[in-house]
Amino acid sequence: MAVHHIKGKEGEDQAARMLQDKGYILLERNWRFKKGEIDIIAQQNNIIVFAEVKARSTEKFGYPEFAVTAKKQKLLAATAEAYLYEKQLENEIRFDIITIISNNKTNEIRHFEDAFFPNPTDDLQ
């Protein structure tokens, strides 16, 4: 497995533990639909939370939360819509971003609740 895949998996594991520690119920990890994937789907009270996890060893090339582009947000929204349809859920939803900067000097986790709300019907081009 490539180093960036290992770093990503470790980051997703840390993010999942952090959400559980905050009282969230984990529903799915790495849920896929067509070209989309949602890293973590969790529930907080009656809200379904779709979380995108970005793990990096440094912020040298920019903050990881900025890697969740408008195009990625639209793809996440379309994937979330498919999840809700498949599971026949009508809960309130929220899109979060969880970032992890982890290296031999630091292990910083940031949780951006309600980070974005794209329109899934927008063109994905």
TAPEHU-V467328 format. One record per residue. N is the residue number from 0. OMEGA is omega in whole degrees, 0 to 359 (* if undefined). D_CENTER is the distance of its C-alpha to the mean C-alpha in whole Angstrom. Layout:
n-><N,N>
omega-><OMEGA,OMEGA>
d_center-><D_CENTER,D_CENTER>
This chain:
n-><0,1,2,3,4,5,6,7,8,9,10,11,12,13,14,15,16,17,18,19,20,21,22,23,24,25,26,27,28,29,30,31,32,33,34,35,36,37,38,39,40,41,42,43,44,45,46,47,48,49,50,51,52,53,54,55,56,57,58,59,60,61,62,63,64,65,66,67,68,69,70,71,72,73,74,75,76,77,78,79,80,81,82,83,84,85,86,87,88,89,90,91,92,93,94,95,96,97,98,99,100,101,102,103,104,105,106,107,108,109,110,111,112,113,114,115,116,117,118,119,120,121,122,123,124>
omega-><181,182,181,176,178,179,179,179,178,178,178,177,178,180,180,178,180,179,178,178,178,177,177,173,178,180,183,170,178,180,186,172,184,182,185,175,175,185,181,171,184,177,174,188,180,183,173,184,176,186,173,183,177,180,180,174,181,173,183,183,178,179,185,181,179,176,177,185,177,178,179,179,179,178,176,180,179,178,177,178,178,179,180,179,182,182,181,180,177,180,167,181,178,176,179,170,176,180,178,170,186,175,183,180,187,170,186,177,176,181,179,179,178,187,181,173,182,174,185,180,177,178,180,183,*>
d_center-><21,20,20,16,15,16,15,11,12,14,11,9,12,12,9,10,13,13,11,14,17,16,17,14,15,12,13,11,9,9,11,12,15,17,15,12,9,6,5,6,8,10,13,15,18,18,15,12,9,6,3,1,4,8,11,14,18,19,18,21,20,18,15,12,10,13,12,9,13,14,14,11,10,13,12,9,11,14,12,11,15,16,14,16,19,19,19,21,19,20,18,17,13,11,7,6,5,6,9,12,15,17,21,24,24,21,18,16,13,12,10,10,10,11,10,11,13,14,17,16,20,20,21,18,21>
